[in-house]
Amino acid sequence: MAVSDSNMLRRAHERFPPISQELIDALDQLFPDRCPEESYSDRKIWMARGSVEVVRLKRIKEAQDATLLDRQILL
């Protein structure tokens, strides 16, 4: 991922509203992170990849928030 992409995603995450764990789990089941089937068109692969990225990025944001909270508690 390019540096500019990383910065853009970081800024977007700072503005994310809270999302329930149930929603993240449901999206993860709808859009599992797996290899595409050979029969998938390029477009379908791109759409699936984008869906998986949304779930993955939200999980990363949760992990970062938890780490930040842990650090604040320790201070």
MARBA-3410 file (N, C-alpha, C, O; in Angstrom, 1 decimal):
75
0.8,-1.2,0.0,0.0,0.0,0.0,0.9,1.2,0.0,1.9,1.3,0.7 ~ 0.6,2.2,-0.8,1.3,3.4,-0.9,1.2,4.2,0.3,0.2,4.1,1.0 ~ 2.2,5.1,0.6,2.1,5.9,1.8,0.9,6.8,1.8,0.2,7.0,2.8 ~ 0.6,7.4,0.6,-0.6,8.3,0.6,-1.9,7.5,0.8,-2.8,8.1,1.5 ~ -2.0,6.3,0.4,-3.2,5.4,0.7,-3.2,5.2,2.2,-4.3,5.3,2.8
-2.1,4.9,2.8,-2.1,4.7,4.2,-2.6,5.9,5.0,-3.3,5.8,6.0 ~ -2.1,7.1,4.6,-2.5,8.3,5.3,-4.0,8.6,5.1,-4.7,9.0,6.0 ~ -4.5,8.3,3.9,-5.9,8.5,3.6,-6.8,7.6,4.5,-7.8,8.0,5.0 ~ -6.4,6.3,4.6,-7.1,5.4,5.4,-7.1,5.8,6.9,-8.0,5.6,7.6 ~ -5.9,6.2,7.3,-5.8,6.7,8.7,-6.7,7.8,9.0,-7.4,7.8,10.1
-6.8,8.8,8.2,-7.7,9.9,8.4,-9.1,9.5,8.3,-10.0,10.0,9.1 ~ -9.5,8.6,7.5,-10.9,8.1,7.4,-11.2,7.3,8.6,-12.4,7.5,9.1 ~ -10.3,6.6,9.2,-10.6,5.8,10.4,-10.8,6.7,11.6,-11.6,6.4,12.5 ~ -10.2,7.8,11.6,-10.3,8.8,12.7,-11.8,9.3,12.8,-12.2,9.7,13.9 ~ -12.5,9.3,11.7,-13.8,9.8,11.7,-14.9,8.7,11.7,-16.1,9.0,11.6
-14.5,7.4,11.9,-15.5,6.3,11.8,-16.4,6.4,13.1,-15.9,6.6,14.2 ~ -17.7,6.2,12.9,-18.6,6.1,14.0,-18.4,4.7,14.6,-17.9,3.8,13.9 ~ -18.9,4.5,15.8,-18.8,3.2,16.4,-19.7,2.2,15.6,-20.7,2.5,15.1 ~ -19.1,1.0,15.4,-19.9,-0.1,14.7,-19.9,-1.3,15.6,-18.8,-1.7,16.2 ~ -21.0,-1.9,15.8,-21.2,-3.0,16.7,-20.4,-4.2,16.2,-20.1,-4.4,15.0
-19.9,-5.0,17.2,-19.2,-6.3,16.9,-20.1,-7.2,16.1,-19.6,-8.0,15.2 ~ -21.4,-7.2,16.4,-22.3,-8.1,15.7,-22.4,-7.8,14.2,-22.4,-8.7,13.3 ~ -22.3,-6.5,13.8,-22.3,-6.1,12.4,-21.0,-6.5,11.8,-21.1,-7.0,10.6 ~ -19.9,-6.3,12.4,-18.6,-6.7,11.9,-18.6,-8.2,11.6,-18.2,-8.7,10.6 ~ -19.1,-9.0,12.6,-19.1,-10.4,12.4,-20.0,-10.9,11.3,-19.7,-11.8,10.5
-21.2,-10.2,11.2,-22.1,-10.5,10.1,-21.5,-10.2,8.7,-21.6,-11.0,7.8 ~ -20.8,-9.0,8.6,-20.1,-8.7,7.4,-19.0,-9.7,7.0,-18.8,-10.0,5.9 ~ -18.3,-10.1,8.1,-17.2,-11.1,7.9,-17.8,-12.4,7.3,-17.1,-13.1,6.6 ~ -19.0,-12.8,7.8,-19.6,-14.0,7.3,-20.1,-13.8,5.8,-20.0,-14.7,5.0 ~ -20.6,-12.6,5.5,-21.1,-12.4,4.2,-20.0,-12.2,3.2,-20.1,-12.7,2.0
-18.8,-11.7,3.6,-17.7,-11.4,2.8,-16.4,-12.0,3.3,-15.5,-11.3,3.8 ~ -16.3,-13.3,3.4,-15.2,-14.0,4.0,-13.9,-13.7,3.2,-13.9,-13.5,2.0 ~ -12.8,-13.7,3.9,-11.5,-13.4,3.3,-10.9,-14.8,2.8,-10.3,-15.5,3.5 ~ -11.2,-15.0,1.5,-10.8,-16.3,0.9,-10.4,-16.1,-0.5,-10.7,-15.0,-1.1 ~ -9.7,-17.0,-1.1,-9.3,-16.9,-2.5,-10.6,-17.0,-3.4,-11.5,-17.8,-3.1
-10.6,-16.2,-4.4,-11.7,-16.2,-5.3,-11.7,-17.5,-6.1,-10.7,-18.2,-6.3 ~ -12.9,-17.9,-6.6,-13.0,-19.1,-7.4,-12.6,-18.7,-8.8,-12.6,-17.6,-9.2 ~ -12.1,-19.7,-9.6,-11.6,-19.5,-10.9,-12.7,-19.0,-11.8,-12.4,-18.3,-12.8 ~ -14.0,-19.3,-11.5,-15.1,-18.8,-12.4,-15.4,-17.3,-12.2,-16.2,-16.8,-13.0 ~ -14.9,-16.7,-11.2,-15.2,-15.3,-10.9,-14.7,-14.4,-12.0,-13.6,-14.6,-12.5
-15.5,-13.4,-12.4,-15.0,-12.4,-13.3,-14.1,-11.4,-12.6,-14.1,-11.4,-11.3 ~ -13.3,-10.7,-13.3,-12.4,-9.7,-12.7,-13.2,-8.7,-11.8,-12.8,-8.4,-10.7 ~ -14.3,-8.3,-12.3,-15.1,-7.3,-11.6,-15.6,-7.9,-10.3,-15.6,-7.3,-9.2 ~ -16.1,-9.2,-10.3,-16.5,-9.8,-9.1,-15.4,-10.0,-8.1,-15.6,-9.8,-6.9 ~ -14.2,-10.3,-8.5,-13.0,-10.4,-7.6,-12.8,-9.0,-7.0,-12.5,-8.9,-5.8
-12.8,-7.9,-7.8,-12.5,-6.6,-7.2,-13.6,-6.2,-6.2,-13.3,-5.6,-5.2 ~ -14.9,-6.5,-6.5,-15.9,-6.2,-5.6,-15.8,-7.0,-4.3,-15.9,-6.4,-3.2 ~ -15.5,-8.2,-4.4,-15.3,-9.0,-3.2,-14.1,-8.6,-2.4,-14.2,-8.5,-1.1 ~ -13.0,-8.2,-3.0,-11.8,-7.7,-2.4,-12.1,-6.4,-1.6,-11.7,-6.3,-0.5 ~ -12.9,-5.5,-2.2,-13.3,-4.3,-1.6,-14.1,-4.6,-0.3,-13.9,-3.9,0.7
-15.0,-5.5,-0.4,-15.9,-5.8,0.7,-15.1,-6.4,1.9,-15.3,-6.0,3.0 ~ -14.1,-7.3,1.6,-13.3,-7.8,2.6,-12.4,-6.8,3.2,-12.2,-6.8,4.4 ~ -11.9,-5.8,2.4,-11.1,-4.7,3.0,-11.8,-3.9,4.0,-11.2,-3.5,5.0 ~ -13.1,-3.7,3.8,-13.9,-2.9,4.7,-13.9,-3.6,6.1,-13.6,-3.0,7.1 ~ -14.2,-4.9,6.1,-14.2,-5.6,7.3,-12.8,-5.7,8.0,-12.6,-5.5,9.2
-11.8,-5.9,7.1,-10.4,-6.0,7.6,-10.0,-4.7,8.3,-9.4,-4.7,9.4 ~ -10.2,-3.6,7.6,-9.8,-2.3,8.1,-10.6,-1.9,9.4,-10.0,-1.3,10.3 ~ -11.8,-2.3,9.5,-12.6,-2.1,10.8,-11.9,-2.9,11.9,-11.8,-2.4,13.0 ~ -11.6,-4.1,11.6,-10.9,-4.9,12.7,-9.6,-4.3,13.1,-9.2,-4.4,14.3 ~ -8.8,-3.8,12.1,-7.5,-3.2,12.5,-7.8,-1.9,13.4,-7.1,-1.7,14.3
-8.8,-1.2,13.0,-9.2,0.0,13.8,-9.5,-0.4,15.2,-9.1,0.3,16.2 ~ -10.3,-1.5,15.4,-10.6,-2.0,16.7,-9.4,-2.4,17.5,-9.3,-2.0,18.7 ~ -8.5,-3.0,16.9,-7.2,-3.5,17.5,-6.4,-2.3,18.0,-5.8,-2.3,19.0 ~ -6.3,-1.3,17.1,-5.6,0.0,17.4,-6.3,0.7,18.6,-5.6,1.1,19.5 ~ -7.6,0.8,18.6,-8.3,1.4,19.7,-8.1,0.7,21.0,-7.9,1.3,22.1
-8.1,-0.7,21.0,-7.9,-1.5,22.2,-6.5,-1.3,22.7,-6.3,-1.2,23.9 ~ -5.5,-1.2,21.8,-4.1,-1.0,22.2,-4.0,0.4,22.9,-3.3,0.6,23.9 ~ -4.6,1.4,22.3,-4.6,2.8,22.8,-5.2,2.8,24.2,-4.7,3.4,25.1 ~ -6.3,2.1,24.3,-7.0,2.1,25.6,-6.2,1.4,26.6,-6.1,1.9,27.8 ~ -5.5,0.3,26.3,-4.6,-0.4,27.2,-3.5,0.5,27.7,-3.1,0.5,28.8
-2.9,1.3,26.7,-1.9,2.2,27.1,-2.3,3.3,28.0,-1.6,3.6,29.0 ~ -3.5,3.8,27.8,-4.1,4.8,28.7,-4.3,4.3,30.1,-4.1,5.0,31.1 ~ -4.8,3.1,30.2,-5.0,2.5,31.5,-3.7,2.3,32.2,-3.6,2.5,33.4 ~ -2.6,1.9,31.5,-1.3,1.7,32.2,-0.7,3.0,32.6,0.1,3.0,33.5 ~ -1.0,4.1,32.0,-0.4,5.4,32.3,-1.1,5.9,33.6,-0.8,6.9,34.1
END
